């Protein structure tokens, strides 16, 4: 990992939204020279139960993609998309390795590629039954700055919501220690809206959002649920080379008001510390927004 590089992790769970978000991750890779991790987590099976596939077999499968395992098929598709987007210029991997992880007998298998700018794209195959926990652990291991996970295809409502399990993407969002984007038709055009609540958490993430906006070549607007002085204070803390903020305005501190304000944007970002998401206004926005939502941490 490059010390000063933004580290991005994309969780590949098989749904279409995660694959669509790869264009966004590839643009950040190209413009910010990020180190990007593409991760899939497999349920343990007989092939991984005794400590994982042998490294020789893993090399054949992860480089040749000959084994029709769901996790490898997902990684192959993600790798092919990244290659089509120009961020994996050749088919030769830089390195394949097996990494031991405490408490996980299977460890993880990693295939790494160099990107044209000098960053890396690493494909990670892990196994586990606690998928949110595995992804959270991976974010810690890789010192991830932003994680991306595909939104569920449909949110249950009414009685169905009461009896249905929480969608995996939302369970992941509740557990991750780093900022996370719940991707819904995540595009590389449009605009970003940051919603500040007066906390240092929200203001501290504004420089990162400005960097993302610059990389994508899209405007960044800032709204506040705690008065315009919050925006001015956050603006003064931005680095001198940050792009100008497009629009600033106040918004009521309610999910309905934030959803209405964000309807013309590609991505809306709101603060929610780890453990404070469940039952919050931010959770309501995450579940009901027709666009991508970034949870700031």
C-alpha positions in Angstrom: 0.0 0.0 0.0 1.2 3.5 -0.7 1.3 5.6 2.4 -0.4 8.7 0.9 -2.7 6.8 -1.4 -6.5 6.6 -1.0 -7.4 3.0 -0.3 -10.7 1.8 -1.8 -12.5 -1.5 -1.1 -15.4 -2.7 -3.2 -17.4 -5.6 -1.8 -18.5 -7.9 -4.7 -21.5 -9.8 -3.4 -23.0 -10.8 -6.7 -25.7 -8.1 -7.1 -25.6 -5.7 -10.1 -25.1 -2.5 -8.2 -21.6 -3.5 -7.0 -20.5 -4.2 -10.6 -22.0 -0.9 -11.8 -20.0 0.9 -9.0 -16.7 -0.4 -10.5 -16.8 2.4 -13.0 -16.7 4.9 -10.1 -13.9 3.0 -8.4 -11.9 2.8 -11.7 -12.2 6.5 -12.2 -10.9 7.1 -8.7 -8.1 4.7 -9.4 -7.2 6.5 -12.6 -7.5 10.1 -11.2 -6.3 9.6 -7.7 -4.0 6.5 -8.2 -5.7 4.6 -5.5 -5.0 1.2 -4.2 -8.2 -0.7 -4.9 -9.3 -4.0 -3.2 -12.0 -6.1 -4.8 -13.3 -8.5 -2.1 -15.7 -11.4 -2.2 -16.5 -13.5 0.9 -17.5 -17.1 0.3 -19.5 -19.3 2.7 -17.1 -22.0 4.1 -17.3 -25.3 2.3 -15.4 -28.5 2.1 -12.8 -27.0 -0.1 -11.9 -24.3 2.5 -12.9 -26.1 5.7 -9.5 -27.6 6.4 -7.5 -24.4 6.0 -8.3 -23.4 2.4 -7.3 -24.4 -1.0 -3.6 -25.3 -1.5 -1.7 -22.3 -2.8 -0.8 -24.2 -6.1 -4.5 -24.9 -6.7 -5.5 -21.4 -5.7 -2.9 -20.0 -8.2 -4.5 -22.1 -11.0 -8.0 -21.1 -10.1 -7.4 -17.4 -9.4 -5.2 -16.9 -12.5 -6.9 -19.4 -14.8 -10.4 -19.0 -13.4 -11.0 -22.7 -14.2 -13.1 -23.5 -11.1 -16.7 -22.6 -11.2 -17.0 -21.4 -7.6 -19.3 -18.5 -6.9 -16.7 -16.4 -5.2 -14.1 -16.9 -8.0 -16.8 -16.2 -10.7 -17.7 -12.9 -9.0 -14.0 -11.9 -8.8 -13.4 -12.8 -12.4 -16.3 -10.7 -13.5 -15.1 -7.7 -11.4 -11.5 -8.2 -12.7 -12.8 -8.3 -16.3 -14.8 -5.1 -15.8 -11.8 -3.3 -14.3 -9.6 -4.5 -17.2 -12.2 -3.2 -19.7 -12.1 0.2 -18.0 -8.3 0.3 -18.5 -7.2 -0.2 -14.9 -5.7 -3.7 -15.4 -3.7 -3.2 -18.6 -2.3 -6.7 -18.8 -3.3 -10.2 -17.8 -0.2 -10.9 -15.8 -0.6 -10.6 -12.1 2.1 -8.9 -10.0 1.7 -11.4 -7.1 -0.4 -14.2 -5.8 -0.2 -14.9 -2.1 -2.0 -16.7 0.7 -2.2 -14.6 3.9 -2.8 -16.1 7.3 -5.5 -14.3 9.3 -5.9 -14.8 13.0 -9.1 -16.7 13.8 -9.7 -17.6 10.2 -8.3 -21.1 9.3 -8.7 -20.4 5.6 -7.0 -17.1 5.6 -7.3 -15.2 2.3 -6.0 -15.5 -1.2 -4.9 -12.3 -3.0 -4.0 -11.7 -6.6 -2.5 -8.2 -7.3 -2.1 -6.2 -10.5 -0.4 -2.9 -11.2 -2.5 0.0 -12.5 -1.1 2.3 -15.2 -0.5 5.1 -12.7 1.4 2.9 -10.3 -1.4 2.0 -7.9 -2.6 -1.6 -7.4 -5.8 -3.6 -7.9 -5.9 -6.6 -5.5 -8.5 -9.4 -5.7 -9.3 -10.8 -2.3 -11.0 -14.2 -1.7 -12.0 -14.9 1.9 -14.5 -17.2 3.5 -16.7 -16.8 6.6 -20.2 -17.0 7.9 -20.2 -13.5 9.4 -19.9 -11.6 6.1 -20.2 -8.1 7.6 -17.6 -9.0 10.2 -15.2 -10.3 7.6 -15.5 -7.2 5.5 -15.1 -4.9 8.6 -11.9 -6.9 9.4 -10.6 -6.5 5.9 -11.2 -2.7 6.0 -9.0 -2.6 9.1 -6.3 -4.8 7.6 -6.2 -2.7 4.4 -6.5 0.6 6.2 -9.5 1.4 3.9 -10.5 5.0 3.4 -13.8 4.3 1.6 -15.7 1.0 1.1 -18.3 0.5 -1.6 -21.1 -2.1 -1.4 -24.0 -2.6 -3.7 -27.5 -1.6 -2.5 -30.1 -4.3 -2.2 -32.4 -4.7 -5.2 -35.6 -3.9 -3.3 -36.4 -2.7 0.2 -39.1 -4.6 2.0 -41.9 -2.4 3.4 -44.7 -2.8 5.9 -45.3 -6.3 7.4 -42.7 -7.8 5.0 -40.0 -5.5 6.5 -40.9 -6.7 10.0 -40.5 -10.4 9.2 -37.6 -10.0 6.7 -33.9 -10.2 7.5 -32.0 -6.9 7.2 -30.5 -6.8 3.7 -26.8 -7.6 3.7 -25.7 -4.2 2.5 -27.3 -2.5 5.5 -25.8 -5.1 7.9 -22.4 -4.3 6.4 -23.0 -0.5 6.8 -23.8 -1.0 10.4 -20.5 -2.7 11.1 -17.9 -1.1 9.0 -15.4 1.2 10.8 -14.7 3.4 7.7 -16.9 5.6 5.4 -19.0 3.4 3.2 -21.0 4.1 0.0 -24.2 2.1 -0.5 -24.2 2.1 -4.3 -27.4 2.6 -6.2 -26.7 3.4 -9.9 -23.5 5.0 -8.7 -22.3 7.2 -11.6 -19.2 9.1 -12.5 -21.3 12.2 -13.5 -23.9 14.3 -11.7 -23.1 15.9 -8.4 -22.3 15.2 -4.7 -24.3 16.6 -1.7 -22.6 16.6 1.7 -25.0 17.0 4.6 -23.3 18.4 7.7 -24.7 18.2 11.2 -22.3 20.4 13.1 -20.1 17.4 14.2 -16.4 17.2 13.6 -17.0 13.9 12.0 -18.9 15.4 9.1 -16.7 18.4 8.7 -13.6 16.2 8.8 -14.8 14.2 5.8 -15.4 17.2 3.6 -11.8 17.3 2.2 -12.2 13.7 1.1 -15.5 14.4 -0.6 -13.9 17.4 -2.3 -11.1 15.1 -3.5 -13.7 12.6 -4.9 -15.6 15.4 -6.6 -12.4 16.7 -8.2 -11.4 13.2 -9.4 -14.9 12.6 -10.9 -15.0 16.2 -12.4 -18.4 16.8 -10.7 -19.7 19.6 -8.4 -19.8 19.3 -4.6 -22.6 21.0 -2.8 -22.9 21.3 1.0 -26.1 21.4 3.1 -26.4 21.9 6.9 -28.9 20.7 9.4 -27.3 22.9 12.0 -27.0 26.4 10.5 -24.9 28.1 7.8 -22.1 28.8 10.1 -21.3 25.1 10.1 -20.8 25.2 6.4 -18.5 28.3 6.6 -16.4 26.7 9.3 -16.0 23.5 7.2 -15.2 25.5 4.1 -12.4 27.3 5.8 -10.9 24.0 6.8 -10.7 22.8 3.2 -7.2 22.6 1.7 -6.3 25.5 -0.5 -6.3 23.4 -3.7 -9.8 22.1 -3.1 -12.4 22.7 -5.9 -14.9 25.5 -5.1 -18.2 24.4 -3.4 -21.0 24.6 -5.9 -24.1 25.4 -3.7 -24.7 25.8 0.1 -28.0 25.7 1.8 -29.8 24.7 5.0 -32.0 21.6 5.3 -34.3 20.4 8.0 -32.9 17.6 10.1 -35.3 14.9 8.9 -35.0 12.0 6.4 -37.9 13.4 4.3 -36.1 16.8 3.9 -32.7 15.3 3.1 -34.3 13.0 0.6 -36.0 15.9 -1.1 -32.9 18.0 -1.2 -30.8 15.1 -2.6 -33.1 14.1 -5.4 -31.0 15.8 -8.1 -27.7 14.4 -7.0 -25.7 11.3 -7.7 -24.4 10.8 -4.2 -25.5 12.1 -0.8 -23.1 11.9 2.2 -24.2 12.0 5.8 -22.4 11.3 9.2 -23.3 8.3 11.3 -20.7 7.0 13.8 -20.3 3.2 14.1 -23.1 1.8 16.3 -25.3 4.9 15.8 -26.9 4.0 12.5 -29.8 1.8 13.6 -33.1 3.7 14.0 -31.4 7.0 12.9 -32.4 9.6 10.3 -29.4 8.5 8.3 -30.7 4.9 8.2 -34.0 6.1 6.8 -32.1 8.0 4.1 -30.0 5.0 3.3 -33.0 2.7 3.0 -35.2 5.1 0.9 -32.9 7.2 -1.3 -33.1 6.4 -5.0 -29.4 7.4 -5.3 -26.2 6.3 -3.7 -25.6 7.1 0.0 -22.3 7.6 1.7 -22.2 7.1 5.4 -19.4 9.3 6.9 -17.3 7.9 9.7 
